[in-house]
């Protein structure tokens, strides 16, 4: 998971450019503002506002075509159909659910209590651009759904001040798009293919533990194999850096830079592995071998 933080004004400008409105149809943001006012007057989510799919591409571009939670590459356009077929795989995710919030309990003991966000949801944030991100179908429909675990106390469903809500509720999930949340790189890192907390203790560690369990980041086979394939390429490129062939060295350096870019799938894992190769190559080799065995035998046994 990496950060896609940018000022709210920049996101608003992108949405206005995507859906500026016409003489007959107001802009997306104006329609959203009207819908929010009606929902606040009714005291609940009414579902009368504009469609989120109208501005989906804004967040796809911001996240550079990746799921905000698991960092897998989302399918995009079809060169023959000339349409974004990836729209069927991508969901506009409400970080705080707009309607009812489902209770979520960890499938393995975390060692600390997990509370549930407001059961009525957060209808006043239904059209708040800070509450949106793009996720893959698996992260959204299978795991996130309407869950919102917290470790603080429930905020009000009509609240609009996200900073105050965060202070009160202390969310255990991480929103990589909202600049009011912490940079995910301070929460989550990798031991080769396996995600792990950055911090040894404290709130950031607890958030990492929940994110890993909530989205099954350490057990989804497809993600692990994608990470291992990338890790193998990084390993080979690192060896090429010491090659006597200048052409191979240049190509390896270029590839290593590209694999760590924000636009690259599993960039967080790639950055962690490159850092480990640089600082502790023997440890990197041991973890690489543990990852290879895991992909072959489905048994994770990290070296001591």
RADA-V599522 format. One record per residue. N is the residue number from 1. RES is the residue in one letter. PSI is psi in whole degrees, -180 to 180 (999 if undefined). Layout:
[[N,RES,PSI] [N,RES,PSI]]
This chain:
[[1,X,130] [2,X,169] [3,X,140] [4,X,32] [5,X,137] [6,X,158] [7,X,144] [8,X,-38] [9,X,-34] [10,X,-39] [11,X,-43] [12,X,-41] [13,X,-39] [14,X,-39] [15,X,-42] [16,X,-36] [17,X,-34] [18,X,-43] [19,X,76] [20,X,-14] [21,X,169] [22,X,-176] [23,X,-27] [24,X,-25] [25,X,121] [26,X,163] [27,X,163] [28,X,-44] [29,X,-33] [30,X,-41] [31,X,-39] [32,X,-42] [33,X,-41] [34,X,-43] [35,X,-41] [36,X,-43] [37,X,-41] [38,X,-41] [39,X,-41] [40,X,-38] [41,X,-35] [42,X,-19] [43,X,22] [44,X,166] [45,X,129] [46,X,-20] [47,X,28] [48,X,3] [49,X,-174] [50,X,163] [51,X,135] [52,X,-25] [53,X,-22] [54,X,-27] [55,X,13] [56,X,-42] [57,X,-27] [58,X,-43] [59,X,-29] [60,X,-43] [61,X,-43] [62,X,-42] [63,X,6] [64,X,43] [65,X,22] [66,X,153] [67,X,134] [68,X,-20] [69,X,-48] [70,X,-9] [71,X,16] [72,X,153] [73,X,132] [74,X,142] [75,X,145] [76,X,-124] [77,X,162] [78,X,122] [79,X,-24] [80,X,-41] [81,X,-20] [82,X,46] [83,X,161] [84,X,86] [85,X,-18] [86,X,-14] [87,X,-25] [88,X,-17] [89,X,-17] [90,X,137] [91,X,142] [92,X,111] [93,X,132] [94,X,115] [95,X,-55] [96,X,122] [97,X,142] [98,X,-22] [99,X,-140] [100,X,142] [101,X,128] [102,X,142] [103,X,136] [104,X,132] [105,X,138] [106,X,147] [107,X,-13] [108,X,145] [109,X,128] [110,X,-17] [111,X,8] [112,X,154] [113,X,150] [114,X,125] [115,X,171] [116,X,140] [117,X,179] [118,X,119] [119,X,-25] [120,X,-8] [121,X,-171] [122,X,72] [123,X,-28] [124,X,-12] [125,X,8] [126,X,-31] [127,X,22] [128,X,120] [129,X,-21] [130,X,-10] [131,X,9] [132,X,149] [133,X,166] [134,X,134] [135,X,160] [136,X,164] [137,X,-38] [138,X,-49] [139,X,-40] [140,X,-60] [141,X,-33] [142,X,-42] [143,X,-52] [144,X,-55] [145,X,-119] [146,X,28] [147,X,148] [148,X,79] [149,X,141] [150,X,167] [151,X,1] [152,X,-146] [153,X,151] [154,X,134] [155,X,173] [156,X,148] [157,X,-19] [158,X,10] [159,X,144] [160,X,-15] [161,X,99] [162,X,-39] [163,X,-43] [164,X,-39] [165,X,-46] [166,X,-40] [167,X,-40] [168,X,-47] [169,X,-31] [170,X,70] [171,X,146] [172,X,-16] [173,X,167] [174,X,131] [175,X,105] [176,X,-8] [177,X,-31] [178,X,118] [179,X,-11] [180,X,-9] [181,X,168] [182,X,153] [183,X,124] [184,X,-24] [185,X,-19] [186,X,-7] [187,X,-49] [188,X,136] [189,X,-166] [190,X,144] [191,X,90] [192,X,-115] [193,X,-11] [194,X,127] [195,X,149] [196,X,158] [197,X,148] [198,X,-46] [199,X,149] [200,X,-22] [201,X,-180] [202,X,-176] [203,X,-40] [204,X,-36] [205,X,-43] [206,X,-41] [207,X,-43] [208,X,-44] [209,X,-41] [210,X,-45] [211,X,-45] [212,X,-44] [213,X,-44] [214,X,-45] [215,X,6] [216,X,45] [217,X,-19] [218,X,0] [219,X,-9] [220,X,113] [221,X,-42] [222,X,-40] [223,X,-43] [224,X,-41] [225,X,-36] [226,X,-43] [227,X,-42] [228,X,-42] [229,X,-42] [230,X,-41] [231,X,-39] [232,X,-42] [233,X,-40] [234,X,-42] [235,X,-46] [236,X,-40] [237,X,-38] [238,X,-38] [239,X,-35] [240,X,-23] [241,X,-25] [242,X,7] [243,X,151] [244,X,-13] [245,X,113] [246,X,-35] [247,X,-43] [248,X,-37] [249,X,-43] [250,X,-43] [251,X,-40] [252,X,-44] [253,X,-40] [254,X,-44] [255,X,-42] [256,X,-39] [257,X,-43] [258,X,-38] [259,X,-17] [260,X,-3] [261,X,155] [262,X,-32] [263,X,-10] [264,X,138] [265,X,144] [266,X,40] [267,X,-36] [268,X,-44] [269,X,-43] [270,X,-44] [271,X,-41] [272,X,-40] [273,X,-40] [274,X,-42] [275,X,-41] [276,X,-41] [277,X,-35] [278,X,-42] [279,X,-32] [280,X,73] [281,X,-35] [282,X,-42] [283,X,-40] [284,X,-42] [285,X,-42] [286,X,-43] [287,X,-34] [288,X,-45] [289,X,-39] [290,X,-38] [291,X,-40] [292,X,-44] [293,X,-38] [294,X,-44] [295,X,-26] [296,X,-34] [297,X,-5] [298,X,34] [299,X,115] [300,X,113] [301,X,85] [302,X,147] [303,X,154] [304,X,999]]
